[in-house]
Every structure is written in C-alpha cells, then in structure tokens.
Amino acid sequence: MQVTKESKMKQEFIITVYSENHIGLLSRITIIFTRRKVNIESLTVSESAIKGIFKFTIVIEETKEQVIKMVGQIEKQIDVLKAFYHTNDEVIYQEIALYKVPIEPIYQSNSIEKIARNAGARILEITRDYVVIEKTGHKNETQALFDELNKFKVMQFIRSGRVALTRDPIERLSEFLKERDAFLDSQNE
C-alpha cells in the first residue's frame, strides 16, 4: 500500500460495522480502538434495514491509514459481517440534543422561545420548573444552541451519538451479502 500525505493527516471518519446482535461484541470492538489509543468521539448502535442485522456507527478522528487497519481488525471479529469507513462528505448524518433550561427566563421574556425557534429547535416539555428543548443537527449546531441557551444557565444537556446513512445509492452491505451468498452457493455445488 502506498502511503500518501492524505493517509497521514488526521481527519474525522465514520466507521460502520454490521453484525448480528451478540453479547460482548461492543466490548471487543471498542478494545480495538483502546489498544491503538484512539478515542471514540461518538458511538451509536441500532437495528439496520436488514432484519436481524445491527449497525454500529463509530466516529473517530484518525489517519486514513490507521482507519483502514482498524476496519480490518474489526472485520476479523467472529460476529462481524462487514465494516466500512467513510468521510463526512460520503454520508448524511445528524445528532440530537436535549437541553433543560429553567422556566423563569421564559416568564421574564420570550428570549428562550425566540432562540429555540431561530435554531430550528422545538420545545418538548414545559413544567413549573423547567423547559426541555430538542435540536437535531450537526455537532457545531447543537453546541451553538447550548452556548446560546447557557446564558440562562442550562440545567442539563445531552447530545446523542451520530446517526448516518451513506450517500451511496446502493447499500454496500446488501451487495456484500449477495456476493458472499453467491460464492457460498458456488462452493456447495
């Protein structure tokens, strides 16, 4: 493999891992990053579009060369069907954030409501003591809203892991499974 300047620069990558739902797999996958001293920025696991197959979406900042090696190590895990890596330009992604803000500033003015509306956020719940606001977007957008709302002393804040879909019109896992099944069928003949 040729080492290029691009492969030596750290950048954000999204690693997508497909597997069946097996106990302990998450631990075995995260150990691959720990051993290489790579911090996981975001991790989300959910069912995929294929029945019985789960999708791990892992965001890291690393060199392309290191990402390729880690994807290879992940694929060696017995329960992993396939793993892919992508740059941010190759995927459509979002995160969700929730903010709990004291109610008093709303009584004093409608500033929080204007801030939420301008940020494309929505109010989920209003109680006597607080307001919960939801914002979907990229990390910089959810962080900007936090910074704006924190002028009113945000009581609690949480941001989800990234959820992502590839821009590729073909589901690469489906193609991989078709090829694998065709190969296995030819071996059985």
MDTraj code that builds the backbone (N, CA, C; nanometers):
import mdtraj as md
import numpy as np

residues = "MET GLN VAL THR LYS GLU SER LYS MET LYS GLN GLU PHE ILE ILE THR VAL TYR SER GLU ASN HIS ILE GLY LEU LEU SER ARG ILE THR ILE ILE PHE THR ARG ARG LYS VAL ASN ILE GLU SER LEU THR VAL SER GLU SER ALA ILE LYS GLY ILE PHE LYS PHE THR ILE VAL ILE GLU GLU THR LYS GLU GLN VAL ILE LYS MET VAL GLY GLN ILE GLU LYS GLN ILE ASP VAL LEU LYS ALA PHE TYR HIS THR ASN ASP GLU VAL ILE TYR GLN GLU ILE ALA LEU TYR LYS VAL PRO ILE GLU PRO ILE TYR GLN SER ASN SER ILE GLU LYS ILE ALA ARG ASN ALA GLY ALA ARG ILE LEU GLU ILE THR ARG ASP TYR VAL VAL ILE GLU LYS THR GLY HIS LYS ASN GLU THR GLN ALA LEU PHE ASP GLU LEU ASN LYS PHE LYS VAL MET GLN PHE ILE ARG SER GLY ARG VAL ALA LEU THR ARG ASP PRO ILE GLU ARG LEU SER GLU PHE LEU LYS GLU ARG ASP ALA PHE LEU ASP SER GLN ASN GLU".split()
xyz = np.array([
    [0.0842, -0.1181, 0.0000],
    [0.0000, 0.0000, 0.0000],
    [0.0885, 0.1240, 0.0000],
    [0.0535, 0.2173, -0.0878],
    [0.1286, 0.3410, -0.0983],
    [0.0839, 0.4388, 0.0097],
    [0.1785, 0.4976, 0.0804],
    [0.1465, 0.5938, 0.1852],
    [0.1505, 0.7329, 0.1233],
    [0.0369, 0.8041, 0.1317],
    [0.0283, 0.9385, 0.0770],
    [0.0168, 1.0385, 0.1902],
    [0.0339, 1.1654, 0.1532],
    [0.0192, 1.2715, 0.2530],
    [-0.1211, 1.2676, 0.3136],
    [-0.2227, 1.2385, 0.2282],
    [-0.3620, 1.2316, 0.2736],
    [-0.3803, 1.1240, 0.3807],
    [-0.3115, 1.0087, 0.3638],
    [-0.3299, 0.8993, 0.4597],
    [-0.2602, 0.9266, 0.5928],
    [-0.1722, 1.0281, 0.5990],
    [-0.1023, 1.0613, 0.7228],
    [-0.1698, 1.1736, 0.8011],
    [-0.2683, 1.2420, 0.7398],
    [-0.3387, 1.3515, 0.8064],
    [-0.4583, 1.2973, 0.8842],
    [-0.4721, 1.3447, 1.0077],
    [-0.5890, 1.3035, 1.0857],
    [-0.7112, 1.3799, 1.0364],
    [-0.8217, 1.3077, 1.0256],
    [-0.9496, 1.3685, 0.9903],
    [-1.0598, 1.2839, 1.0510],
    [-1.1812, 1.3333, 1.0445],
    [-1.2927, 1.2609, 1.1015],
    [-1.3384, 1.1523, 1.0044],
    [-1.3556, 1.0310, 1.0582],
    [-1.4055, 0.9179, 0.9810],
    [-1.5240, 0.8566, 1.0530],
    [-1.6155, 0.8019, 0.9753],
    [-1.7292, 0.7279, 1.0288],
    [-1.7072, 0.5826, 0.9909],
    [-1.6975, 0.4974, 1.0910],
    [-1.6827, 0.3536, 1.0672],
    [-1.8185, 0.2906, 1.0931],
    [-1.8662, 0.2144, 0.9958],
    [-1.9936, 0.1460, 1.0077],
    [-1.9666, -0.0034, 1.0154],
    [-2.0175, -0.0672, 1.1191],
    [-1.9969, -0.2098, 1.1415],
    [-2.1330, -0.2778, 1.1410],
    [-2.1452, -0.3857, 1.0646],
    [-2.2699, -0.4624, 1.0596],
    [-2.2462, -0.5978, 1.1245],
    [-2.3402, -0.6378, 1.2097],
    [-2.3272, -0.7666, 1.2772],
    [-2.4648, -0.8162, 1.3194],
    [-2.4663, -0.9391, 1.3638],
    [-2.5845, -0.9885, 1.4326],
    [-2.5737, -0.9386, 1.5759],
    [-2.6809, -0.9466, 1.6514],
    [-2.6826, -0.8936, 1.7872],
    [-2.6258, -0.9975, 1.8842],
    [-2.4961, -0.9875, 1.9149],
    [-2.4307, -1.0825, 2.0045],
    [-2.3738, -1.0113, 2.1265],
    [-2.3901, -1.0729, 2.2403],
    [-2.3387, -1.0190, 2.3665],
    [-2.1861, -1.0132, 2.3600],
    [-2.1303, -0.9003, 2.4038],
    [-1.9852, -0.8860, 2.4134],
    [-1.9187, -0.8278, 2.2902],
    [-1.9908, -0.8177, 2.1779],
    [-1.9291, -0.7665, 2.0558],
    [-1.8870, -0.6207, 2.0713],
    [-1.9706, -0.5399, 2.1329],
    [-1.9357, -0.3986, 2.1516],
    [-1.8047, -0.3851, 2.2280],
    [-1.7890, -0.4648, 2.3303],
    [-1.6655, -0.4620, 2.4091],
    [-1.5445, -0.5000, 2.3238],
    [-1.5597, -0.6041, 2.2429],
    [-1.4476, -0.6483, 2.1577],
    [-1.4129, -0.5434, 2.0522],
    [-1.5134, -0.4730, 2.0033],
    [-1.4875, -0.3683, 1.9035],
    [-1.4165, -0.2495, 1.9692],
    [-1.4646, -0.2062, 2.0851],
    [-1.4033, -0.0899, 2.1493],
    [-1.2595, -0.1181, 2.1928],
    [-1.2274, -0.2413, 2.2238],
    [-1.0895, -0.2766, 2.2608],
    [-0.9933, -0.2494, 2.1450],
    [-1.0411, -0.2682, 2.0224],
    [-0.9566, -0.2407, 1.9046],
    [-0.9125, -0.0942, 1.9050],
    [-1.0010, -0.0034, 1.9420],
    [-0.9669, 0.1386, 1.9480],
    [-0.8790, 0.1688, 2.0684],
    [-0.9117, 0.1068, 2.1820],
    [-0.8349, 0.1290, 2.3044],
    [-0.6894, 0.0875, 2.2867],
    [-0.6673, -0.0276, 2.2265],
    [-0.5294, -0.0762, 2.2071],
    [-0.4470, 0.0189, 2.1204],
    [-0.5117, 0.0874, 2.0290],
    [-0.4424, 0.1810, 1.9408],
    [-0.4453, 0.3239, 1.9948],
    [-0.5000, 0.3405, 2.1163],
    [-0.5104, 0.4717, 2.1804],
    [-0.5874, 0.5715, 2.0931],
    [-0.6982, 0.5224, 2.0352],
    [-0.7853, 0.6056, 1.9520],
    [-0.9136, 0.6321, 2.0296],
    [-0.9462, 0.7586, 2.0454],
    [-1.0667, 0.7976, 2.1177],
    [-1.1886, 0.7883, 2.0263],
    [-1.2948, 0.7272, 2.0755],
    [-1.4211, 0.7219, 2.0018],
    [-1.4971, 0.8500, 2.0354],
    [-1.5217, 0.9320, 1.9341],
    [-1.5932, 1.0587, 1.9527],
    [-1.7427, 1.0359, 1.9711],
    [-1.7963, 0.9352, 1.9006],
    [-1.9395, 0.9079, 1.9039],
    [-1.9609, 0.7615, 1.8685],
    [-2.0613, 0.7001, 1.9332],
    [-2.0928, 0.5600, 1.9077],
    [-2.2429, 0.5415, 1.9182],
    [-2.3026, 0.4874, 1.8140],
    [-2.4453, 0.4600, 1.8119],
    [-2.4656, 0.3192, 1.7582],
    [-2.5560, 0.2456, 1.8195],
    [-2.5874, 0.1103, 1.7737],
    [-2.7385, 0.1007, 1.7583],
    [-2.7818, 0.0453, 1.6452],
    [-2.9251, 0.0257, 1.6245],
    [-2.9470, -0.0842, 1.5219],
    [-3.0724, -0.1221, 1.5060],
    [-3.1053, -0.2173, 1.4020],
    [-3.0823, -0.1507, 1.2667],
    [-3.0517, -0.2306, 1.1665],
    [-3.0351, -0.1771, 1.0312],
    [-3.1612, -0.2073, 0.9512],
    [-3.1575, -0.1769, 0.8236],
    [-3.2716, -0.2037, 0.7353],
    [-3.2868, -0.3529, 0.7074],
    [-3.1838, -0.4302, 0.7365],
    [-3.1863, -0.5745, 0.7119],
    [-3.2225, -0.6447, 0.8424],
    [-3.3291, -0.7216, 0.8385],
    [-3.3794, -0.7891, 0.9587],
    [-3.2695, -0.8737, 1.0245],
    [-3.2535, -0.8556, 1.1548],
    [-3.1571, -0.9335, 1.2315],
    [-3.0145, -0.8798, 1.2277],
    [-2.9911, -0.7728, 1.1515],
    [-2.8567, -0.7147, 1.1398],
    [-2.8545, -0.5803, 1.2119],
    [-2.7529, -0.5612, 1.2946],
    [-2.7372, -0.4373, 1.3693],
    [-2.6242, -0.3555, 1.3101],
    [-2.6368, -0.2236, 1.3258],
    [-2.5417, -0.1296, 1.2668],
    [-2.4776, -0.0467, 1.3772],
    [-2.3462, -0.0501, 1.3841],
    [-2.2678, 0.0333, 1.4751],
    [-2.2170, 0.1517, 1.3926],
    [-2.2388, 0.2719, 1.4411],
    [-2.1855, 0.3915, 1.3751],
    [-2.0857, 0.4531, 1.4713],
    [-1.9584, 0.4514, 1.4326],
    [-1.8497, 0.4938, 1.5201],
    [-1.7776, 0.6109, 1.4549],
    [-1.7629, 0.7207, 1.5287],
    [-1.6944, 0.8390, 1.4766],
    [-1.5612, 0.8532, 1.5490],
    [-1.4554, 0.8649, 1.4698],
    [-1.3215, 0.8838, 1.5263],
    [-1.2474, 0.9892, 1.4441],
    [-1.1411, 1.0415, 1.5009],
    [-1.0509, 1.1299, 1.4277],
    [-0.9165, 1.0598, 1.4220],
    [-0.8777, 1.0240, 1.2998],
    [-0.7559, 0.9450, 1.2837],
    [-0.7068, 0.9565, 1.1393],
    [-0.5900, 0.8984, 1.1121],
    [-0.5389, 0.8969, 0.9753],
    [-0.6109, 0.7878, 0.8961],
    [-0.6169, 0.8062, 0.7664],
    [-0.6824, 0.7076, 0.6808],
    [-0.6119, 0.5722, 0.6934],
    [-0.4809, 0.5752, 0.6987],
    [-0.4006, 0.4529, 0.7122],
    [-0.4404, 0.3746, 0.8385],
    [-0.4536, 0.4441, 0.9506],
    [-0.4917, 0.3807, 1.0774],
    [-0.6360, 0.3275, 1.0711],
    [-0.7251, 0.4038, 1.0065],
    [-0.8655, 0.3627, 0.9938],
    [-0.8748, 0.2335, 0.9139],
    [-0.8013, 0.2238, 0.8072],
    [-0.8021, 0.1022, 0.7245],
    [-0.7587, -0.0182, 0.8072],
    [-0.6551, -0.0014, 0.8887],
    [-0.6074, -0.1101, 0.9747],
    [-0.7134, -0.1503, 1.0776],
    [-0.7782, -0.0492, 1.1383],
    [-0.8788, -0.0796, 1.2404],
    [-1.0001, -0.1488, 1.1797],
    [-1.0430, -0.1067, 1.0620],
    [-1.1557, -0.1721, 0.9948],
    [-1.1205, -0.3186, 0.9673],
    [-0.9969, -0.3437, 0.9265],
    [-0.9521, -0.4817, 0.9056],
    [-0.9580, -0.5634, 1.0335],
    [-0.9165, -0.5034, 1.1447],
    [-0.9221, -0.5730, 1.2740],
    [-1.0663, -0.5978, 1.3178],
    [-1.1525, -0.5021, 1.2945],
    [-1.2941, -0.5177, 1.3299],
    [-1.3546, -0.6329, 1.2506],
    [-1.3229, -0.6402, 1.1224],
    [-1.3795, -0.7459, 1.0377],
    [-1.3325, -0.8857, 1.0775],
    [-1.2227, -0.8937, 1.1519],
    [-1.1741, -1.0242, 1.1983],
    [-1.2566, -1.0774, 1.3154],
    [-1.3382, -0.9904, 1.3769],
    [-1.4230, -1.0352, 1.4876],
    [-1.5257, -1.1347, 1.4338],
    [-1.5424, -1.2442, 1.4998],
    [-1.6239, -1.3552, 1.4509],
    [-1.7678, -1.3156, 1.4206],
    [-1.8265, -1.2235, 1.4974],
    [-1.9668, -1.1876, 1.4797],
    [-1.9890, -1.0727, 1.3811],
    [-1.8821, -1.0132, 1.3293],
    [-1.8942, -0.9006, 1.2370],
    [-1.9122, -0.9517, 1.0954],
    [-2.0160, -0.9031, 1.0288],
    [-2.0391, -0.9392, 0.8890],
    [-1.9497, -0.8580, 0.7970],
    [-1.9489, -0.7256, 0.8181],
    [-1.8703, -0.6372, 0.7327],
    [-1.8555, -0.5032, 0.8020],
    [-1.7465, -0.4329, 0.7724],
    [-1.7233, -0.2983, 0.8247],
    [-1.6789, -0.2085, 0.7092],
    [-1.7202, -0.0841, 0.7149],
    [-1.6845, 0.0139, 0.6131],
    [-1.6374, 0.1409, 0.6829],
    [-1.5636, 0.2253, 0.6103],
    [-1.5297, 0.3566, 0.6643],
    [-1.5661, 0.4620, 0.5603],
    [-1.6027, 0.5801, 0.6106],
    [-1.6444, 0.6903, 0.5243],
    [-1.5943, 0.8216, 0.5817],
    [-1.5842, 0.9206, 0.4943],
    [-1.5592, 1.0576, 0.5393],
    [-1.6950, 1.1261, 0.5558],
    [-1.6957, 1.2423, 0.6170],
    [-1.8209, 1.3152, 0.6377],
    [-1.8906, 1.3489, 0.5062],
    [-1.8137, 1.3725, 0.4002],
    [-1.8728, 1.4060, 0.2701],
    [-1.9467, 1.2880, 0.2079],
    [-1.9158, 1.1677, 0.2510],
    [-1.9757, 1.0475, 0.1921],
    [-2.1023, 1.0020, 0.2649],
    [-2.1406, 1.0733, 0.3707],
    [-2.2578, 1.0323, 0.4484],
    [-2.3496, 1.1517, 0.4758],
    [-2.4731, 1.1191, 0.5070],
    [-2.5698, 1.2162, 0.5570],
    [-2.5834, 1.1834, 0.7051],
    [-2.5624, 1.2805, 0.7913],
    [-2.5640, 1.2488, 0.9343],
    [-2.6282, 1.3586, 1.0167],
    [-2.6736, 1.3185, 1.1347],
    [-2.7357, 1.4089, 1.2310],
    [-2.7070, 1.3592, 1.3718],
    [-2.7244, 1.4489, 1.4661],
    [-2.7219, 1.4159, 1.6079],
    [-2.8429, 1.4847, 1.6702],
    [-2.8844, 1.4394, 1.7848],
    [-2.9952, 1.5033, 1.8554],
    [-2.9437, 1.5507, 1.9905],
    [-2.9905, 1.6670, 2.0310],
    [-2.9507, 1.7218, 2.1612],
    [-3.0745, 1.7640, 2.2383],
    [-3.0686, 1.7443, 2.3699],
    [-3.1754, 1.7884, 2.4597],
    [-3.1159, 1.8859, 2.5612],
    [-3.1910, 1.9909, 2.5889],
    [-3.1478, 2.0958, 2.6809],
    [-3.2591, 2.1174, 2.7834],
    [-3.2239, 2.1198, 2.9100],
    [-3.3205, 2.1535, 3.0153],
    [-3.2794, 2.2908, 3.0685],
    [-3.3716, 2.3845, 3.0548],
    [-3.3449, 2.5240, 3.0905],
    [-3.4470, 2.5671, 3.1957],
    [-3.4062, 2.6468, 3.2934],
    [-3.5015, 2.6929, 3.3953],
    [-3.6173, 2.7706, 3.3304],
    [-3.7343, 2.7617, 3.3884],
    [-3.8553, 2.8259, 3.3344],
    [-3.8566, 2.9773, 3.3559],
    [-3.7928, 3.0258, 3.4608],
    [-3.8003, 3.1685, 3.4965],
    [-3.7665, 3.2636, 3.3828],
    [-3.6607, 3.2395, 3.3036],
    [-3.6329, 3.3332, 3.1940],
    [-3.7470, 3.3420, 3.0923],
    [-3.8258, 3.2381, 3.0793],
    [-3.9389, 3.2419, 2.9869],
    [-4.0483, 3.3327, 3.0421],
    [-4.0674, 3.3291, 3.1736],
    [-4.1654, 3.4177, 3.2356],
    [-4.1237, 3.5647, 3.2214],
    [-3.9936, 3.5884, 3.2251],
    [-3.9432, 3.7256, 3.2205],
    [-3.9435, 3.7827, 3.0782],
    [-3.9216, 3.6973, 2.9786],
    [-3.9251, 3.7405, 2.8377],
    [-3.9418, 3.6169, 2.7509],
    [-3.9556, 3.6373, 2.6240],
    [-3.9683, 3.5229, 2.5333],
    [-3.8360, 3.4922, 2.4630],
    [-3.7245, 3.5275, 2.5249],
    [-3.5913, 3.5085, 2.4652],
    [-3.5618, 3.3632, 2.4318],
    [-3.5867, 3.2730, 2.5259],
    [-3.5557, 3.1314, 2.5035],
    [-3.6382, 3.0775, 2.3869],
    [-3.7646, 3.1148, 2.3828],
    [-3.8510, 3.0689, 2.2739],
    [-3.7994, 3.1189, 2.1392],
    [-3.7561, 3.2446, 2.1321],
    [-3.7004, 3.3002, 2.0074],
    [-3.5714, 3.2286, 1.9686],
    [-3.4853, 3.2040, 2.0667],
    [-3.3584, 3.1342, 2.0408],
    [-3.3865, 2.9952, 1.9849],
    [-3.4787, 2.9234, 2.0489],
    [-3.5129, 2.7878, 2.0025],
    [-3.5687, 2.7923, 1.8605],
    [-3.6611, 2.8837, 1.8347],
    [-3.7218, 2.8946, 1.7021],
    [-3.6168, 2.9290, 1.5964],
    [-3.5292, 3.0239, 1.6256],
    [-3.4244, 3.0640, 1.5306],
    [-3.3254, 2.9517, 1.5028],
    [-3.3073, 2.8617, 1.5998],
    [-3.2138, 2.7496, 1.5830],
    [-3.2807, 2.6286, 1.5178],
    [-3.4103, 2.6389, 1.4900],
    [-3.4820, 2.5244, 1.4327],
    [-3.5050, 2.4151, 1.5353],
    [-3.5077, 2.4532, 1.6621],
    [-3.5303, 2.3567, 1.7712],
    [-3.6780, 2.3589, 1.8069],
    [-3.7183, 2.2635, 1.8903],
    [-3.8578, 2.2615, 1.9335],
    [-3.8650, 2.2361, 2.0840],
    [-3.9701, 2.2866, 2.1428],
    [-3.9915, 2.2678, 2.2862],
    [-4.0654, 2.1365, 2.3057],
    [-4.0073, 2.0477, 2.3862],
    [-4.0671, 1.9163, 2.4119],
    [-4.1575, 1.9151, 2.5339],
    [-4.1162, 1.9886, 2.6380],
    [-4.1914, 1.9830, 2.7635],
    [-4.1733, 2.1129, 2.8393],
    [-4.2826, 2.1557, 2.9003],
    [-4.2781, 2.2731, 2.9870],
    [-4.3387, 2.2321, 3.1211],
    [-4.2633, 2.2576, 3.2279],
    [-4.3133, 2.2311, 3.3639],
    [-4.3056, 2.3610, 3.4436],
    [-4.3406, 2.3537, 3.5687],
    [-4.3298, 2.4716, 3.6559],
    [-4.1852, 2.5141, 3.6762],
    [-4.0912, 2.4187, 3.6628],
    [-3.9517, 2.4474, 3.6955],
    [-3.8584, 2.4600, 3.5751],
    [-3.8929, 2.3967, 3.4638],
    [-3.8005, 2.3951, 3.3511],
    [-3.8717, 2.3759, 3.2176],
    [-3.7926, 2.3962, 3.1118],
    [-3.8354, 2.3726, 2.9737],
    [-3.7337, 2.2779, 2.9122],
    [-3.7812, 2.1784, 2.8368],
    [-3.6906, 2.0884, 2.7651],
    [-3.7015, 2.1211, 2.6165],
    [-3.5869, 2.1449, 2.5564],
    [-3.5774, 2.1819, 2.4147],
    [-3.5005, 2.0726, 2.3414],
    [-3.5439, 2.0422, 2.2193],
    [-3.4786, 1.9405, 2.1355],
    [-3.4256, 2.0073, 2.0091],
    [-3.3038, 1.9717, 1.9723],
    [-3.2419, 2.0229, 1.8493],
    [-3.1767, 1.9066, 1.7759],
    [-3.2065, 1.8932, 1.6487],
    [-3.1412, 1.7942, 1.5635],
    [-3.0499, 1.8691, 1.4680],
    [-2.9287, 1.8184, 1.4496],
    [-2.8347, 1.8836, 1.3586],
    [-2.6957, 1.8271, 1.3739],
    [-2.6001, 1.8994, 1.3206],
    [-2.4602, 1.8604, 1.3355],
    [-2.4091, 1.9111, 1.4701],
    [-2.2973, 1.8575, 1.5133],
    [-2.2436, 1.8898, 1.6462],
    [-2.2239, 2.0406, 1.6641],
    [-2.1735, 2.1082, 1.5618],
    [-2.1497, 2.2522, 1.5764],
    [-2.2810, 2.3287, 1.5956],
    [-2.3910, 2.2803, 1.5364],
    [-2.5215, 2.3452, 1.5523],
    [-2.5782, 2.3218, 1.6926],
    [-2.5691, 2.1971, 1.7398],
    [-2.6220, 2.1683, 1.8736],
    [-2.5378, 2.2365, 1.9809],
    [-2.4074, 2.2487, 1.9563],
    [-2.3197, 2.3180, 2.0514],
    [-2.3483, 2.4675, 2.0516],
    [-2.3739, 2.5247, 1.9344],
    [-2.4055, 2.6682, 1.9262],
    [-2.5329, 2.6994, 2.0038],
    [-2.6329, 2.6118, 1.9928],
    [-2.7557, 2.6333, 2.0692],
    [-2.7285, 2.6212, 2.2193],
    [-2.6454, 2.5247, 2.2581],
    [-2.6086, 2.5128, 2.4000],
    [-2.5460, 2.6434, 2.4485],
    [-2.4513, 2.6950, 2.3727],
    [-2.3830, 2.8183, 2.4125],
    [-2.4825, 2.9334, 2.4287],
    [-2.5791, 2.9420, 2.3383],
    [-2.6809, 3.0470, 2.3434],
    [-2.7732, 3.0288, 2.4652],
    [-2.8198, 2.9055, 2.4858],
    [-2.9105, 2.8780, 2.5985],
    [-2.8404, 2.8860, 2.7339],
    [-2.7098, 2.8619, 2.7342],
    [-2.6375, 2.8602, 2.8615],
    [-2.6310, 2.9985, 2.9260],
    [-2.6654, 3.1006, 2.8509],
    [-2.6774, 3.2346, 2.9104],
    [-2.7873, 3.2335, 3.0170],
    [-2.8798, 3.1368, 3.0051],
    [-2.9894, 3.1226, 3.1008],
    [-2.9635, 3.0074, 3.1986],
    [-2.8394, 2.9595, 3.2026],
    [-2.7968, 2.8536, 3.2957],
    [-2.8638, 2.7193, 3.2663],
    [-2.8205, 2.6544, 3.1598],
    [-2.8719, 2.5220, 3.1236],
    [-2.8546, 2.4292, 3.2432],
    [-2.9625, 2.3617, 3.2810],
    [-2.9613, 2.2718, 3.3967],
    [-2.9061, 2.1344, 3.3596],
    [-2.9429, 2.0860, 3.2410],
    [-2.8937, 1.9578, 3.1912],
    [-2.8804, 1.9665, 3.0396],
    [-2.7848, 1.8893, 2.9858],
    [-2.7608, 1.8861, 2.8418],
    [-2.7126, 1.7472, 2.8042],
    [-2.7627, 1.6962, 2.6936],
    [-2.7160, 1.5671, 2.6415],
    [-2.7199, 1.5722, 2.4895],
    [-2.6187, 1.5121, 2.4277],
    [-2.6142, 1.5017, 2.2822],
    [-2.5976, 1.3550, 2.2474],
    [-2.6730, 1.3085, 2.1506],
    [-2.6660, 1.1676, 2.1116],
    [-2.5409, 1.1408, 2.0294],
    [-2.5181, 1.0143, 2.0035],
    [-2.4170, 0.9776, 1.9066],
    [-2.4702, 1.0068, 1.7670],
    [-2.3836, 1.0018, 1.6727],
    [-2.4192, 1.0315, 1.5351],
    [-2.4987, 0.9171, 1.4735],
    [-2.5999, 0.9518, 1.3958],
    [-2.6681, 0.8555, 1.3106],
    [-2.6359, 0.8961, 1.1682],
    [-2.6064, 0.7975, 1.0832],
    [-2.5586, 0.8302, 0.9491],
    [-2.6038, 0.7280, 0.8468],
    [-2.6271, 0.7783, 0.7275],
    [-2.6561, 0.6963, 0.6097],
    [-2.5575, 0.7361, 0.5017],
    [-2.5157, 0.6400, 0.4204],
    [-2.4237, 0.6740, 0.3122],
    [-2.4984, 0.7447, 0.2004],
    [-2.4267, 0.8277, 0.1264],
    [-2.4843, 0.8939, 0.0092],
    [-2.4915, 0.7960, -0.1079],
    [-2.4184, 0.6858, -0.0981],
    [-2.4160, 0.5823, -0.1996],
    [-2.5576, 0.5284, -0.2213],
    [-2.6078, 0.5255, -0.3447],
    [-2.7453, 0.4772, -0.3657],
    [-2.7632, 0.3280, -0.3366],
    [-2.6551, 0.2531, -0.3345],
    [-2.6612, 0.1086, -0.3104],
    [-2.6146, 0.0813, -0.1676],
    [-2.6894, 0.0004, -0.0948],
    [-2.6483, -0.0411, 0.0392],
    [-2.5321, -0.1387, 0.0220],
    [-2.4133, -0.0986, 0.0616],
    [-2.2937, -0.1796, 0.0400],
    [-2.3005, -0.3129, 0.1125],
    [-2.3671, -0.3185, 0.2264],
    [-2.3794, -0.4454, 0.2973],
    [-2.4629, -0.5434, 0.2153],
    [-2.5712, -0.4964, 0.1555],
    [-2.6553, -0.5837, 0.0729],
    [-2.5748, -0.6418, -0.0422],
    [-2.4933, -0.5593, -0.1075],
    [-2.4078, -0.6067, -0.2167],
    [-2.3079, -0.7113, -0.1661],
    [-2.2477, -0.6835, -0.0499],
    [-2.1523, -0.7777, 0.0083],
    [-2.2199, -0.9117, 0.0376],
    [-2.3404, -0.9077, 0.0957],
    [-2.4114, -1.0314, 0.1291],
    [-2.4487, -1.1099, 0.0045],
    [-2.4897, -1.0418, -0.1023],
    [-2.5209, -1.1098, -0.2290],
    [-2.3973, -1.1807, -0.2839],
    [-2.2849, -1.1096, -0.2848],
    [-2.1600, -1.1677, -0.3336],
    [-2.1179, -1.2870, -0.2480],
    [-2.1287, -1.2714, -0.1165],
    [-2.0925, -1.3806, -0.0257],
    [-2.1811, -1.5025, -0.0475],
    [-2.3118, -1.4799, -0.0585],
    [-2.4047, -1.5910, -0.0809],
    [-2.3795, -1.6614, -0.2146],
    [-2.3490, -1.5828, -0.3180],
    [-2.3188, -1.6420, -0.4491],
    [-2.1930, -1.7277, -0.4404],
    [-2.0923, -1.6767, -0.3683],
    [-1.9677, -1.7522, -0.3505],
    [-1.9944, -1.8813, -0.2744],
    [-2.0714, -1.8737, -0.1649],
    [-2.1011, -1.9925, -0.0847],
    [-2.1818, -2.0943, -0.1663],
    [-2.2757, -2.0451, -0.2477],
    [-2.3542, -2.1352, -0.3335],
    [-2.2647, -2.2059, -0.4344],
    [-2.1675, -2.1331, -0.4907],
    [-2.0765, -2.1968, -0.5878],
    [-1.9859, -2.2996, -0.5212],
    [-1.9541, -2.2806, -0.3936],
    [-1.8696, -2.3750, -0.3201],
    [-1.9467, -2.5029, -0.2873],
    [-2.0774, -2.4906, -0.2716],
    [-2.1608, -2.6048, -0.2352],
    [-2.2020, -2.6889, -0.3556],
    [-2.1778, -2.6412, -0.4766],
    [-2.2179, -2.7172, -0.5968],
    [-2.1167, -2.8245, -0.6296],
])
top = md.Topology()
chain = top.add_chain()
for i, resn in enumerate(residues, 1):
    res = top.add_residue(resn, chain, resSeq=i)
    for name in ("N", "CA", "C"):
        top.add_atom(name, md.element.get_by_symbol(name[0]), res)
traj = md.Trajectory(xyz[None], top)
